[in-house]
Amino acid sequence: MMEVWTVDLCFTTPFHTTGTSLGSFIRVARGRDRSGSETPYIPATHLKGVMRCEAERIMRSTSGISCFITGDPVSEDHEIVLCDEVKAGGTGCPVCSLFGFPNTEGGGGFREGKLRFLDFYPSGNQKEIGVLTRSHVMINRDYQVKQEHALYSEEAVPSGTVFTGNIIVRDGLTEEEERVFLASLHAMADYGLGKNRSRGFGALYFGNIKKSDRIPGLEGS
C-alpha cells in the first residue's frame, strides 16, 4: 500500500543549492511551486542523493555491504561498485530496494526503488522568501590562498526558512527497509543540505513528519 511522508525541513543556518550563474553571481536553485510562482526549492535529486549516501554509509558500517553505487570515494575515478546480487538482477540490501538501481554495466539496467522523492518548496504559511546575497573570495585549492581578482557573489536562503515536501513510499517496507529509511532520513538532517556546509550553511532539523495515503493538496486528483 502506498504511503506519503510529508516532511518539514527547518533550516537553522542559511541554505544554498546552486541554480543559474550570471557571470560571477550565483543564484540559488529556483522552481515553480503549485501556484506557478518561481521560488527557491530543494531538488528531489539532491535529497535522494544525500539520503542514499547516508544509507550506504550506515549499511557499510553495520552490515559490511560491498556496494558503492554513489561512487567509491577511495578510487581515483569514483568507480561505481555493485554487489553480486545486483549484478544478477536481484536486490542485495535495503539500499537498492529503497533507492533503486542505476543503469550501469552489469547492473541489470535502471530499476526504480520503493521511494520516490518530490521537490521541496517553502512551506505555504511563509510569506515571500527574502533571499540573501553574500560575497566571497575564490580560493586557489593548490596553494590554499585567495585568488587575485576572483571575487564572486552568491545567493542564500535565510535561516529560519522551512521547506516542505513529500517522499512517496510506493510499496510496503520490510522492518529492515523502514529502519534504513528512517536512519538515512535522520542522518541527512545531521549531515546538512546544500553547498557551503563547511562554512556552516545547510544545518537543519525536522519539524512535522506526517504519514498519509495521498499527497496533501491533491485530494481531488
Helices and strands as residue ranges (DSSP letters): E 3-11, E 18-22, E 25-28, E 30-32, E 38-40, H 44-63, H 84-87, H 94-99, E 115-117, E 121-122, E 132-140, E 145-156, E 162-169, H 175-191, G 197-199, E 204-212
